[in-house]
Amino acid sequence: MRQQRGGIGGGRRGDEPGLLTRAVDRVFRFVRLAEFEILFVLFFLVAFLLFKDLMSRPEYNQLFVKKPDLDDPWP
């Protein structure tokens, strides 16, 4: 008969980590590898959202839509 070890994790084979542990390790390894690219994309995404929010306000939109006054002598 096979002998079973007691304690926590006694059903696992050897010192092999569990599935969840391996998945989390792979995610962290990927994040460490692609850290600069992830931050680069996040920076432009946040900048785009802020710019889009600012440009959607009516007081900013009038700067682009308003036609210049042609009767004014100053340029």
PDB file with SEQRES, HELIX, SHEET and CRYST1 records, atoms N, CA, C and O in Angstrom:
SEQRES   1 A   75  MET ARG GLN GLN ARG GLY GLY ILE GLY GLY GLY ARG ARG          
SEQRES   2 A   75  GLY ASP GLU PRO GLY LEU LEU THR ARG ALA VAL ASP ARG          
SEQRES   3 A   75  VAL PHE ARG PHE VAL ARG LEU ALA GLU PHE GLU ILE LEU          
SEQRES   4 A   75  PHE VAL LEU PHE PHE LEU VAL ALA PHE LEU LEU PHE LYS          
SEQRES   5 A   75  ASP LEU MET SER ARG PRO GLU TYR ASN GLN LEU PHE VAL          
SEQRES   6 A   75  LYS LYS PRO ASP LEU ASP ASP PRO TRP PRO                      
HELIX    1 AA1 LEU A   19  LEU A   33  1                                  15    
HELIX    2 AA2 GLU A   35  MET A   55  1                                  21    
HELIX    3 AA3 PRO A   58  VAL A   65  1                                   8    
CRYST1    1.000    1.000    1.000  90.00  90.00  90.00 P 1           1          
ATOM      1  N   MET A   1       0.825  -1.190   0.000  1.00  0.00           N  
ATOM      2  CA  MET A   1       0.000   0.000   0.000  1.00  0.00           C  
ATOM      3  C   MET A   1       0.866   1.250   0.000  1.00  0.00           C  
ATOM      4  O   MET A   1       2.015   1.247   0.442  1.00  0.00           O  
ATOM      5  N   ARG A   2       0.286   2.282  -0.497  1.00  0.00           N  
ATOM      6  CA  ARG A   2       1.001   3.542  -0.577  1.00  0.00           C  
ATOM      7  C   ARG A   2       0.825   4.322   0.720  1.00  0.00           C  
ATOM      8  O   ARG A   2      -0.264   4.379   1.290  1.00  0.00           O  
ATOM      9  N   GLN A   3       1.923   4.919   1.171  1.00  0.00           N  
ATOM     10  CA  GLN A   3       1.873   5.684   2.405  1.00  0.00           C  
ATOM     11  C   GLN A   3       1.515   7.132   2.096  1.00  0.00           C  
ATOM     12  O   GLN A   3       2.047   7.721   1.156  1.00  0.00           O  
ATOM     13  N   GLN A   4       0.632   7.693   2.872  1.00  0.00           N  
ATOM     14  CA  GLN A   4       0.251   9.083   2.672  1.00  0.00           C  
ATOM     15  C   GLN A   4       0.930   9.949   3.706  1.00  0.00           C  
ATOM     16  O   GLN A   4       1.051   9.588   4.876  1.00  0.00           O  
ATOM     17  N   ARG A   5       1.373  11.114   3.235  1.00  0.00           N  
ATOM     18  CA  ARG A   5       1.973  12.057   4.170  1.00  0.00           C  
ATOM     19  C   ARG A   5       0.869  12.843   4.857  1.00  0.00           C  
ATOM     20  O   ARG A   5      -0.187  13.098   4.277  1.00  0.00           O  
ATOM     21  N   GLY A   6       1.120  13.209   6.057  1.00  0.00           N  
ATOM     22  CA  GLY A   6       0.146  14.005   6.794  1.00  0.00           C  
ATOM     23  C   GLY A   6       0.431  15.481   6.625  1.00  0.00           C  
ATOM     24  O   GLY A   6       1.428  15.848   6.003  1.00  0.00           O  
ATOM     25  N   GLY A   7      -0.409  16.323   7.154  1.00  0.00           N  
ATOM     26  CA  GLY A   7      -0.184  17.762   7.118  1.00  0.00           C  
ATOM     27  C   GLY A   7      -0.868  18.418   5.932  1.00  0.00           C  
ATOM     28  O   GLY A   7      -1.604  17.785   5.176  1.00  0.00           O  
ATOM     29  N   ILE A   8      -0.599  19.700   5.798  1.00  0.00           N  
ATOM     30  CA  ILE A   8      -1.218  20.484   4.735  1.00  0.00           C  
ATOM     31  C   ILE A   8      -0.541  20.150   3.415  1.00  0.00           C  
ATOM     32  O   ILE A   8       0.686  20.088   3.347  1.00  0.00           O  
ATOM     33  N   GLY A   9      -1.314  19.938   2.385  1.00  0.00           N  
ATOM     34  CA  GLY A   9      -0.771  19.638   1.064  1.00  0.00           C  
ATOM     35  C   GLY A   9      -0.208  18.242   0.963  1.00  0.00           C  
ATOM     36  O   GLY A   9       0.667  17.983   0.138  1.00  0.00           O  
ATOM     37  N   GLY A  10      -0.686  17.360   1.773  1.00  0.00           N  
ATOM     38  CA  GLY A  10      -0.167  15.998   1.769  1.00  0.00           C  
ATOM     39  C   GLY A  10      -0.524  15.219   0.519  1.00  0.00           C  
ATOM     40  O   GLY A  10       0.118  14.211   0.225  1.00  0.00           O  
ATOM     41  N   GLY A  11      -1.535  15.658  -0.229  1.00  0.00           N  
ATOM     42  CA  GLY A  11      -1.953  14.941  -1.430  1.00  0.00           C  
ATOM     43  C   GLY A  11      -1.139  15.275  -2.663  1.00  0.00           C  
ATOM     44  O   GLY A  11      -1.277  14.598  -3.682  1.00  0.00           O  
ATOM     45  N   ARG A  12      -0.304  16.284  -2.609  1.00  0.00           N  
ATOM     46  CA  ARG A  12       0.480  16.677  -3.782  1.00  0.00           C  
ATOM     47  C   ARG A  12       1.692  15.775  -3.959  1.00  0.00           C  
ATOM     48  O   ARG A  12       2.182  15.145  -3.023  1.00  0.00           O  
ATOM     49  N   ARG A  13       2.153  15.744  -5.213  1.00  0.00           N  
ATOM     50  CA  ARG A  13       3.338  14.938  -5.521  1.00  0.00           C  
ATOM     51  C   ARG A  13       4.591  15.778  -5.363  1.00  0.00           C  
ATOM     52  O   ARG A  13       4.734  16.801  -6.033  1.00  0.00           O  
ATOM     53  N   GLY A  14       5.480  15.378  -4.509  1.00  0.00           N  
ATOM     54  CA  GLY A  14       6.782  16.049  -4.346  1.00  0.00           C  
ATOM     55  C   GLY A  14       6.626  17.497  -3.939  1.00  0.00           C  
ATOM     56  O   GLY A  14       5.716  17.850  -3.188  1.00  0.00           O  
ATOM     57  N   ASP A  15       7.513  18.329  -4.438  1.00  0.00           N  
ATOM     58  CA  ASP A  15       7.485  19.760  -4.115  1.00  0.00           C  
ATOM     59  C   ASP A  15       6.934  20.584  -5.272  1.00  0.00           C  
ATOM     60  O   ASP A  15       7.215  21.779  -5.363  1.00  0.00           O  
ATOM     61  N   GLU A  16       6.173  19.980  -6.137  1.00  0.00           N  
ATOM     62  CA  GLU A  16       5.612  20.659  -7.302  1.00  0.00           C  
ATOM     63  C   GLU A  16       4.563  21.676  -6.844  1.00  0.00           C  
ATOM     64  O   GLU A  16       3.642  21.318  -6.110  1.00  0.00           O  
ATOM     65  N   PRO A  17       4.692  22.957  -7.273  1.00  0.00           N  
ATOM     66  CA  PRO A  17       3.698  23.962  -6.867  1.00  0.00           C  
ATOM     67  C   PRO A  17       2.349  23.698  -7.544  1.00  0.00           C  
ATOM     68  O   PRO A  17       2.272  23.017  -8.567  1.00  0.00           O  
ATOM     69  N   GLY A  18       1.317  24.241  -6.962  1.00  0.00           N  
ATOM     70  CA  GLY A  18      -0.027  24.043  -7.483  1.00  0.00           C  
ATOM     71  C   GLY A  18      -0.278  24.830  -8.767  1.00  0.00           C  
ATOM     72  O   GLY A  18       0.537  25.651  -9.188  1.00  0.00           O  
ATOM     73  N   LEU A  19      -1.416  24.555  -9.365  1.00  0.00           N  
ATOM     74  CA  LEU A  19      -1.788  25.191 -10.631  1.00  0.00           C  
ATOM     75  C   LEU A  19      -1.951  26.702 -10.461  1.00  0.00           C  
ATOM     76  O   LEU A  19      -1.472  27.473 -11.292  1.00  0.00           O  
ATOM     77  N   LEU A  20      -2.612  27.119  -9.411  1.00  0.00           N  
ATOM     78  CA  LEU A  20      -2.824  28.545  -9.172  1.00  0.00           C  
ATOM     79  C   LEU A  20      -1.500  29.266  -8.937  1.00  0.00           C  
ATOM     80  O   LEU A  20      -1.303  30.377  -9.428  1.00  0.00           O  
ATOM     81  N   THR A  21      -0.605  28.648  -8.198  1.00  0.00           N  
ATOM     82  CA  THR A  21       0.708  29.246  -7.943  1.00  0.00           C  
ATOM     83  C   THR A  21       1.495  29.412  -9.236  1.00  0.00           C  
ATOM     84  O   THR A  21       2.128  30.446  -9.450  1.00  0.00           O  
ATOM     85  N   ARG A  22       1.459  28.406 -10.094  1.00  0.00           N  
ATOM     86  CA  ARG A  22       2.172  28.509 -11.381  1.00  0.00           C  
ATOM     87  C   ARG A  22       1.569  29.586 -12.260  1.00  0.00           C  
ATOM     88  O   ARG A  22       2.298  30.309 -12.939  1.00  0.00           O  
ATOM     89  N   ALA A  23       0.225  29.708 -12.257  1.00  0.00           N  
ATOM     90  CA  ALA A  23      -0.433  30.728 -13.077  1.00  0.00           C  
ATOM     91  C   ALA A  23      -0.061  32.130 -12.592  1.00  0.00           C  
ATOM     92  O   ALA A  23       0.236  33.013 -13.398  1.00  0.00           O  
ATOM     93  N   VAL A  24      -0.078  32.330 -11.277  1.00  0.00           N  
ATOM     94  CA  VAL A  24       0.282  33.639 -10.723  1.00  0.00           C  
ATOM     95  C   VAL A  24       1.743  33.952 -11.017  1.00  0.00           C  
ATOM     96  O   VAL A  24       2.071  35.091 -11.351  1.00  0.00           O  
ATOM     97  N   ASP A  25       2.621  32.973 -10.902  1.00  0.00           N  
ATOM     98  CA  ASP A  25       4.040  33.187 -11.220  1.00  0.00           C  
ATOM     99  C   ASP A  25       4.234  33.595 -12.670  1.00  0.00           C  
ATOM    100  O   ASP A  25       5.058  34.463 -12.962  1.00  0.00           O  
ATOM    101  N   ARG A  26       3.488  32.982 -13.585  1.00  0.00           N  
ATOM    102  CA  ARG A  26       3.616  33.338 -15.003  1.00  0.00           C  
ATOM    103  C   ARG A  26       3.111  34.749 -15.265  1.00  0.00           C  
ATOM    104  O   ARG A  26       3.697  35.476 -16.068  1.00  0.00           O  
ATOM    105  N   VAL A  27       2.034  35.146 -14.600  1.00  0.00           N  
ATOM    106  CA  VAL A  27       1.517  36.507 -14.774  1.00  0.00           C  
ATOM    107  C   VAL A  27       2.541  37.516 -14.280  1.00  0.00           C  
ATOM    108  O   VAL A  27       2.811  38.504 -14.962  1.00  0.00           O  
ATOM    109  N   PHE A  28       3.119  37.280 -13.094  1.00  0.00           N  
ATOM    110  CA  PHE A  28       4.124  38.206 -12.567  1.00  0.00           C  
ATOM    111  C   PHE A  28       5.372  38.242 -13.446  1.00  0.00           C  
ATOM    112  O   PHE A  28       5.970  39.303 -13.623  1.00  0.00           O  
ATOM    113  N   ARG A  29       5.767  37.107 -13.992  1.00  0.00           N  
ATOM    114  CA  ARG A  29       6.925  37.073 -14.880  1.00  0.00           C  
ATOM    115  C   ARG A  29       6.656  37.900 -16.136  1.00  0.00           C  
ATOM    116  O   ARG A  29       7.536  38.620 -16.608  1.00  0.00           O  
ATOM    117  N   PHE A  30       5.433  37.796 -16.681  1.00  0.00           N  
ATOM    118  CA  PHE A  30       5.066  38.570 -17.869  1.00  0.00           C  
ATOM    119  C   PHE A  30       5.047  40.064 -17.563  1.00  0.00           C  
ATOM    120  O   PHE A  30       5.518  40.869 -18.366  1.00  0.00           O  
ATOM    121  N   VAL A  31       4.505  40.435 -16.406  1.00  0.00           N  
ATOM    122  CA  VAL A  31       4.434  41.851 -16.041  1.00  0.00           C  
ATOM    123  C   VAL A  31       5.831  42.427 -15.853  1.00  0.00           C  
ATOM    124  O   VAL A  31       6.091  43.561 -16.256  1.00  0.00           O  
ATOM    125  N   ARG A  32       6.729  41.661 -15.248  1.00  0.00           N  
ATOM    126  CA  ARG A  32       8.106  42.135 -15.097  1.00  0.00           C  
ATOM    127  C   ARG A  32       8.786  42.296 -16.447  1.00  0.00           C  
ATOM    128  O   ARG A  32       9.575  43.221 -16.643  1.00  0.00           O  
ATOM    129  N   LEU A  33       8.484  41.398 -17.377  1.00  0.00           N  
ATOM    130  CA  LEU A  33       9.102  41.449 -18.701  1.00  0.00           C  
ATOM    131  C   LEU A  33       8.573  42.632 -19.509  1.00  0.00           C  
ATOM    132  O   LEU A  33       9.350  43.306 -20.185  1.00  0.00           O  
ATOM    133  N   ALA A  34       7.278  42.893 -19.454  1.00  0.00           N  
ATOM    134  CA  ALA A  34       6.650  43.908 -20.291  1.00  0.00           C  
ATOM    135  C   ALA A  34       6.249  45.146 -19.496  1.00  0.00           C  
ATOM    136  O   ALA A  34       5.290  45.825 -19.862  1.00  0.00           O  
ATOM    137  N   GLU A  35       6.955  45.447 -18.429  1.00  0.00           N  
ATOM    138  CA  GLU A  35       6.572  46.568 -17.562  1.00  0.00           C  
ATOM    139  C   GLU A  35       6.584  47.897 -18.303  1.00  0.00           C  
ATOM    140  O   GLU A  35       5.640  48.676 -18.181  1.00  0.00           O  
ATOM    141  N   PHE A  36       7.629  48.168 -19.065  1.00  0.00           N  
ATOM    142  CA  PHE A  36       7.723  49.452 -19.771  1.00  0.00           C  
ATOM    143  C   PHE A  36       6.605  49.604 -20.792  1.00  0.00           C  
ATOM    144  O   PHE A  36       5.992  50.667 -20.887  1.00  0.00           O  
ATOM    145  N   GLU A  37       6.339  48.560 -21.549  1.00  0.00           N  
ATOM    146  CA  GLU A  37       5.303  48.629 -22.576  1.00  0.00           C  
ATOM    147  C   GLU A  37       3.925  48.838 -21.960  1.00  0.00           C  
ATOM    148  O   GLU A  37       3.107  49.584 -22.498  1.00  0.00           O  
ATOM    149  N   ILE A  38       3.672  48.181 -20.836  1.00  0.00           N  
ATOM    150  CA  ILE A  38       2.377  48.332 -20.168  1.00  0.00           C  
ATOM    151  C   ILE A  38       2.212  49.764 -19.671  1.00  0.00           C  
ATOM    152  O   ILE A  38       1.151  50.363 -19.849  1.00  0.00           O  
ATOM    153  N   LEU A  39       3.244  50.313 -19.054  1.00  0.00           N  
ATOM    154  CA  LEU A  39       3.174  51.690 -18.567  1.00  0.00           C  
ATOM    155  C   LEU A  39       3.060  52.690 -19.718  1.00  0.00           C  
ATOM    156  O   LEU A  39       2.367  53.699 -19.591  1.00  0.00           O  
ATOM    157  N   PHE A  40       3.729  52.423 -20.828  1.00  0.00           N  
ATOM    158  CA  PHE A  40       3.669  53.278 -22.008  1.00  0.00           C  
ATOM    159  C   PHE A  40       2.243  53.356 -22.547  1.00  0.00           C  
ATOM    160  O   PHE A  40       1.738  54.443 -22.824  1.00  0.00           O  
ATOM    161  N   VAL A  41       1.603  52.211 -22.692  1.00  0.00           N  
ATOM    162  CA  VAL A  41       0.231  52.169 -23.197  1.00  0.00           C  
ATOM    163  C   VAL A  41      -0.727  52.824 -22.207  1.00  0.00           C  
ATOM    164  O   VAL A  41      -1.626  53.559 -22.615  1.00  0.00           O  
ATOM    165  N   LEU A  42      -0.546  52.566 -20.914  1.00  0.00           N  
ATOM    166  CA  LEU A  42      -1.421  53.181 -19.914  1.00  0.00           C  
ATOM    167  C   LEU A  42      -1.291  54.698 -19.903  1.00  0.00           C  
ATOM    168  O   LEU A  42      -2.285  55.407 -19.743  1.00  0.00           O  
ATOM    169  N   PHE A  43      -0.062  55.201 -20.072  1.00  0.00           N  
ATOM    170  CA  PHE A  43       0.140  56.648 -20.103  1.00  0.00           C  
ATOM    171  C   PHE A  43      -0.638  57.273 -21.251  1.00  0.00           C  
ATOM    172  O   PHE A  43      -1.331  58.270 -21.049  1.00  0.00           O  
ATOM    173  N   PHE A  44      -0.539  56.711 -22.448  1.00  0.00           N  
ATOM    174  CA  PHE A  44      -1.246  57.284 -23.587  1.00  0.00           C  
ATOM    175  C   PHE A  44      -2.752  57.103 -23.477  1.00  0.00           C  
ATOM    176  O   PHE A  44      -3.508  57.954 -23.946  1.00  0.00           O  
ATOM    177  N   LEU A  45      -3.196  56.031 -22.877  1.00  0.00           N  
ATOM    178  CA  LEU A  45      -4.627  55.820 -22.677  1.00  0.00           C  
ATOM    179  C   LEU A  45      -5.199  56.863 -21.717  1.00  0.00           C  
ATOM    180  O   LEU A  45      -6.256  57.437 -21.982  1.00  0.00           O  
ATOM    181  N   VAL A  46      -4.511  57.108 -20.614  1.00  0.00           N  
ATOM    182  CA  VAL A  46      -4.969  58.115 -19.653  1.00  0.00           C  
ATOM    183  C   VAL A  46      -4.908  59.507 -20.276  1.00  0.00           C  
ATOM    184  O   VAL A  46      -5.831  60.300 -20.093  1.00  0.00           O  
ATOM    185  N   ALA A  47      -3.841  59.818 -21.003  1.00  0.00           N  
ATOM    186  CA  ALA A  47      -3.728  61.125 -21.656  1.00  0.00           C  
ATOM    187  C   ALA A  47      -4.844  61.320 -22.678  1.00  0.00           C  
ATOM    188  O   ALA A  47      -5.411  62.408 -22.772  1.00  0.00           O  
ATOM    189  N   PHE A  48      -5.164  60.280 -23.442  1.00  0.00           N  
ATOM    190  CA  PHE A  48      -6.241  60.368 -24.430  1.00  0.00           C  
ATOM    191  C   PHE A  48      -7.586  60.610 -23.752  1.00  0.00           C  
ATOM    192  O   PHE A  48      -8.371  61.441 -24.209  1.00  0.00           O  
ATOM    193  N   LEU A  49      -7.855  59.890 -22.667  1.00  0.00           N  
ATOM    194  CA  LEU A  49      -9.131  60.058 -21.972  1.00  0.00           C  
ATOM    195  C   LEU A  49      -9.264  61.462 -21.365  1.00  0.00           C  
ATOM    196  O   LEU A  49     -10.336  62.064 -21.418  1.00  0.00           O  
ATOM    197  N   LEU A  50      -8.177  61.975 -20.793  1.00  0.00           N  
ATOM    198  CA  LEU A  50      -8.223  63.335 -20.248  1.00  0.00           C  
ATOM    199  C   LEU A  50      -8.426  64.373 -21.349  1.00  0.00           C  
ATOM    200  O   LEU A  50      -9.223  65.297 -21.188  1.00  0.00           O  
ATOM    201  N   PHE A  51      -7.717  64.231 -22.454  1.00  0.00           N  
ATOM    202  CA  PHE A  51      -7.851  65.163 -23.566  1.00  0.00           C  
ATOM    203  C   PHE A  51      -9.260  65.109 -24.142  1.00  0.00           C  
ATOM    204  O   PHE A  51      -9.853  66.144 -24.445  1.00  0.00           O  
ATOM    205  N   LYS A  52      -9.790  63.909 -24.289  1.00  0.00           N  
ATOM    206  CA  LYS A  52     -11.139  63.740 -24.825  1.00  0.00           C  
ATOM    207  C   LYS A  52     -12.170  64.383 -23.903  1.00  0.00           C  
ATOM    208  O   LYS A  52     -13.114  65.022 -24.368  1.00  0.00           O  
ATOM    209  N   ASP A  53     -11.988  64.214 -22.605  1.00  0.00           N  
ATOM    210  CA  ASP A  53     -12.911  64.807 -21.641  1.00  0.00           C  
ATOM    211  C   ASP A  53     -12.835  66.331 -21.691  1.00  0.00           C  
ATOM    212  O   ASP A  53     -13.870  66.996 -21.633  1.00  0.00           O  
ATOM    213  N   LEU A  54     -11.641  66.894 -21.797  1.00  0.00           N  
ATOM    214  CA  LEU A  54     -11.503  68.349 -21.866  1.00  0.00           C  
ATOM    215  C   LEU A  54     -12.104  68.916 -23.147  1.00  0.00           C  
ATOM    216  O   LEU A  54     -12.749  69.964 -23.113  1.00  0.00           O  
ATOM    217  N   MET A  55     -11.905  68.250 -24.256  1.00  0.00           N  
ATOM    218  CA  MET A  55     -12.385  68.753 -25.536  1.00  0.00           C  
ATOM    219  C   MET A  55     -13.888  68.586 -25.709  1.00  0.00           C  
ATOM    220  O   MET A  55     -14.475  69.211 -26.593  1.00  0.00           O  
ATOM    221  N   SER A  56     -14.518  67.767 -24.895  1.00  0.00           N  
ATOM    222  CA  SER A  56     -15.960  67.573 -25.039  1.00  0.00           C  
ATOM    223  C   SER A  56     -16.761  68.652 -24.311  1.00  0.00           C  
ATOM    224  O   SER A  56     -17.979  68.722 -24.469  1.00  0.00           O  
ATOM    225  N   ARG A  57     -16.102  69.483 -23.524  1.00  0.00           N  
ATOM    226  CA  ARG A  57     -16.806  70.548 -22.806  1.00  0.00           C  
ATOM    227  C   ARG A  57     -17.113  71.709 -23.756  1.00  0.00           C  
ATOM    228  O   ARG A  57     -16.294  72.031 -24.617  1.00  0.00           O  
ATOM    229  N   PRO A  58     -18.277  72.336 -23.612  1.00  0.00           N  
ATOM    230  CA  PRO A  58     -18.668  73.389 -24.564  1.00  0.00           C  
ATOM    231  C   PRO A  58     -17.740  74.607 -24.558  1.00  0.00           C  
ATOM    232  O   PRO A  58     -17.505  75.198 -25.612  1.00  0.00           O  
ATOM    233  N   GLU A  59     -17.206  74.997 -23.388  1.00  0.00           N  
ATOM    234  CA  GLU A  59     -16.357  76.194 -23.372  1.00  0.00           C  
ATOM    235  C   GLU A  59     -15.050  75.982 -24.133  1.00  0.00           C  
ATOM    236  O   GLU A  59     -14.506  76.935 -24.691  1.00  0.00           O  
ATOM    237  N   TYR A  60     -14.537  74.751 -24.166  1.00  0.00           N  
ATOM    238  CA  TYR A  60     -13.342  74.464 -24.957  1.00  0.00           C  
ATOM    239  C   TYR A  60     -13.691  74.287 -26.429  1.00  0.00           C  
ATOM    240  O   TYR A  60     -12.897  74.623 -27.308  1.00  0.00           O  
ATOM    241  N   ASN A  61     -14.861  73.768 -26.688  1.00  0.00           N  
ATOM    242  CA  ASN A  61     -15.267  73.511 -28.064  1.00  0.00           C  
ATOM    243  C   ASN A  61     -15.477  74.811 -28.823  1.00  0.00           C  
ATOM    244  O   ASN A  61     -15.291  74.840 -30.040  1.00  0.00           O  
ATOM    245  N   GLN A  62     -15.860  75.888 -28.144  1.00  0.00           N  
ATOM    246  CA  GLN A  62     -16.088  77.166 -28.809  1.00  0.00           C  
ATOM    247  C   GLN A  62     -14.805  77.761 -29.357  1.00  0.00           C  
ATOM    248  O   GLN A  62     -14.856  78.556 -30.296  1.00  0.00           O  
ATOM    249  N   LEU A  63     -13.670  77.404 -28.807  1.00  0.00           N  
ATOM    250  CA  LEU A  63     -12.396  77.909 -29.334  1.00  0.00           C  
ATOM    251  C   LEU A  63     -12.177  77.456 -30.768  1.00  0.00           C  
ATOM    252  O   LEU A  63     -11.598  78.182 -31.575  1.00  0.00           O  
ATOM    253  N   PHE A  64     -12.643  76.255 -31.079  1.00  0.00           N  
ATOM    254  CA  PHE A  64     -12.421  75.703 -32.417  1.00  0.00           C  
ATOM    255  C   PHE A  64     -13.539  76.080 -33.388  1.00  0.00           C  
ATOM    256  O   PHE A  64     -13.309  76.140 -34.596  1.00  0.00           O  
ATOM    257  N   VAL A  65     -14.740  76.334 -32.881  1.00  0.00           N  
ATOM    258  CA  VAL A  65     -15.899  76.567 -33.736  1.00  0.00           C  
ATOM    259  C   VAL A  65     -16.105  78.050 -34.008  1.00  0.00           C  
ATOM    260  O   VAL A  65     -16.585  78.421 -35.079  1.00  0.00           O  
ATOM    261  N   LYS A  66     -15.750  78.895 -33.061  1.00  0.00           N  
ATOM    262  CA  LYS A  66     -16.013  80.334 -33.163  1.00  0.00           C  
ATOM    263  C   LYS A  66     -15.219  80.952 -34.310  1.00  0.00           C  
ATOM    264  O   LYS A  66     -14.018  80.723 -34.454  1.00  0.00           O  
ATOM    265  N   LYS A  67     -15.924  81.745 -35.124  1.00  0.00           N  
ATOM    266  CA  LYS A  67     -15.258  82.414 -36.242  1.00  0.00           C  
ATOM    267  C   LYS A  67     -14.690  83.754 -35.759  1.00  0.00           C  
ATOM    268  O   LYS A  67     -15.296  84.407 -34.910  1.00  0.00           O  
ATOM    269  N   PRO A  68     -13.562  84.159 -36.276  1.00  0.00           N  
ATOM    270  CA  PRO A  68     -12.961  85.422 -35.824  1.00  0.00           C  
ATOM    271  C   PRO A  68     -13.813  86.615 -36.260  1.00  0.00           C  
ATOM    272  O   PRO A  68     -14.508  86.566 -37.275  1.00  0.00           O  
ATOM    273  N   ASP A  69     -13.742  87.676 -35.473  1.00  0.00           N  
ATOM    274  CA  ASP A  69     -14.460  88.908 -35.778  1.00  0.00           C  
ATOM    275  C   ASP A  69     -13.679  89.652 -36.860  1.00  0.00           C  
ATOM    276  O   ASP A  69     -12.534  90.044 -36.635  1.00  0.00           O  
ATOM    277  N   LEU A  70     -14.288  89.852 -38.032  1.00  0.00           N  
ATOM    278  CA  LEU A  70     -13.588  90.482 -39.157  1.00  0.00           C  
ATOM    279  C   LEU A  70     -13.566  92.003 -39.054  1.00  0.00           C  
ATOM    280  O   LEU A  70     -12.792  92.648 -39.761  1.00  0.00           O  
ATOM    281  N   ASP A  71     -14.393  92.593 -38.193  1.00  0.00           N  
ATOM    282  CA  ASP A  71     -14.417  94.058 -38.049  1.00  0.00           C  
ATOM    283  C   ASP A  71     -13.316  94.568 -37.128  1.00  0.00           C  
ATOM    284  O   ASP A  71     -13.085  95.776 -37.069  1.00  0.00           O  
ATOM    285  N   ASP A  72     -12.661  93.722 -36.439  1.00  0.00           N  
ATOM    286  CA  ASP A  72     -11.633  94.118 -35.485  1.00  0.00           C  
ATOM    287  C   ASP A  72     -10.353  94.493 -36.244  1.00  0.00           C  
ATOM    288  O   ASP A  72      -9.875  93.700 -37.055  1.00  0.00           O  
ATOM    289  N   PRO A  73      -9.781  95.700 -35.996  1.00  0.00           N  
ATOM    290  CA  PRO A  73      -8.577  96.106 -36.740  1.00  0.00           C  
ATOM    291  C   PRO A  73      -7.323  95.340 -36.296  1.00  0.00           C  
ATOM    292  O   PRO A  73      -6.371  95.222 -37.067  1.00  0.00           O  
ATOM    293  N   TRP A  74      -7.313  94.836 -35.102  1.00  0.00           N  
ATOM    294  CA  TRP A  74      -6.128  94.117 -34.639  1.00  0.00           C  
ATOM    295  C   TRP A  74      -6.152  92.694 -35.173  1.00  0.00           C  
ATOM    296  O   TRP A  74      -7.220  92.098 -35.308  1.00  0.00           O  
ATOM    297  N   PRO A  75      -4.982  92.145 -35.478  1.00  0.00           N  
ATOM    298  CA  PRO A  75      -4.952  90.781 -36.007  1.00  0.00           C  
ATOM    299  C   PRO A  75      -5.309  89.736 -34.991  1.00  0.00           C  
ATOM    300  O   PRO A  75      -5.322  88.546 -35.308  1.00  0.00           O  
TER     301      PRO A  75                                                      
END                                                                             
